[in-house]
Every structure is written in C-alpha cells, then in structure tokens.
Amino acid sequence: MQAIEFNALITNGKMELPAFYKEGLEGKGVRVLLLCEDNALEPVDEEENRRKVARVKGILKERANPELIPLEKEAWGMAMREKHAIVN
C-alpha cells in the first residue's frame, strides 16, 4: 500500500486529485481517509507541488547508493519472511 498526502477543497461534494497523481491512480481502487481542517484551505498550487517533488527527488537521487537499490526493492518481503520464518 502506498500513501500520498495533499490538501484539497471539497466543492459540491467532490474533491479533485492534483494532476500530479491523476495518471498514476487512474482505474485503481483507493482507500480515502479525510482529515478535516478547521480553517478553509487555500487552493493548491500544483506547479509549486511539482517543483517541491522534483527538488526532493533530486536530493534523494544525489544521496542514493546504487549498490543498495536491489536490496531495497526486496527489503519488505525479506523482512516479512524473516519475521514470520517463511522459507521459500
């Protein structure tokens, strides 16, 4: 399961996903957890969100250790096999 977070306004009972997430979630089932703010939200600046995501991706890529990437891709499964003593 993957979690994403964004702010949105609900208008006429509908909430629109930021464009950044629309393509990746098209046709997928999702679980929605709404956390209502007491104050009204400002409209989401999608361009600013894209810039922030790109900046974070750039920082993470700079610090990535290519030797660990194959291990990281299987880390969750390996941890669960170890925790539950599952033998392949």
N, C-alpha and C positions, 0 to 999 in steps of 0.2 A: 504494500500500500504506500502510496506517495501522498504527501501533504503539501498543499500550497496555501499561501496566505495573501490576501489582497483586501482592500477596502472597496466597498461598493454602496451605492444608494439603491434602495428599493423604490421603484416608481410604478404605480398602478399594479402592485403585487408582483412585479417582475424585477429580477436582478440580472444585469448583463455582465458576463465574464469579460475581463480585459482581453483585448485582441491577442495579446501575447500567449494566452492559454487556450484560446478557442480551437485552434487546429489540433493541438495535442489531445484534447479531450473530446473531440467530435466522435459521437457514436459510443462513447464509453459510459458505463454506469458510474455514478459518483455518490458518495455519502456527504451530506452537507450538514455542517454544524454552524449555526448562526450565533454570533455573539453581538448583541445589540449594544450600541453606544448610546449614552445618554444625550450626547450632543450630535447635531447634524454633521454629516461628513461633507467635506469639500469634494468636488468632482475629482476623479482620479486622473492624473496627468500620465497617460500611457507612454508618452515619449520619455518622460523622466524615469518611469519604471524600467523601460528598455535600457536606458543609459546606466542605471544602477545595476541591473542584471549583468550587462556587458562588463562593467567595471569589476564586479565580484568574480565573474568567470575569468577575467584576465588575471586578477590577483591569485585565484586558485590555480590557474594553469602555470603561473610563474613558480609556484611552490610545489607543484606536483612532482612526485618521484616516479618516473616511468617504470622502474623495476617493481614497484608495489602494485601497479594497476591490475595485473592479472589476479593477484591475491585479494584485492579489494572487491573485485567483481564477484568473487565466490565467498566473501567473508561471512555473510549472513548464513548461508547454507552450511558452511563449515562450523560455525558457532552452534547452530541448532543440532547438527549431527553430533558434535562433541557433548553438548549439554544433555541430549536425550539418548546418548550412547547408541546412535544409529550406525549400523555397519552397511556399507554398500556392497 
